[in-house]
Amino acid sequence: MCDWLRHEPDVSRHARISLASAEPQPGEMGAALEAIQLITDGSFQALSFAVAYVSWRGTRLGRSQVTIERHGTKVTLDDADPDTVNKIVHALG
C-alpha cells in the first residue's frame, strides 16, 4: 500500500509517506507488521486518501486488514464498500 500511496497524485502531493516496522510485542523477536506514516499538509483531503484506499483494495485478492489511526482514534478495515469510505473520512476528518 505504501508504494500505491506514493504513486497516487492526490495523496502524495499533500503528504510525506514513509514505511516503518511496527513495534514488536513483548516476547516477539521482531515486528511482523509494517506501518505506513502519512505526514500531511493543511490541504490534505481525507476523501483523497479514501479514494486511494478503495482503488488499492480493488487490486488485492486477499482480505488483509488495514488499520488507520489518527490522534488515538483507530479504524480497522477489511473491505472497500461505501461504508468503509465514510469510516475513513470520519477517522481522518
Beta strands, then each sheet from edge to edge (+ up, - down):
strand 1: 15-21
strand 2: 34-40
strand 3: 66-70
strand 4: 73-77
sheet 1: 1+ 2-
sheet 2: 3+ 4-
end
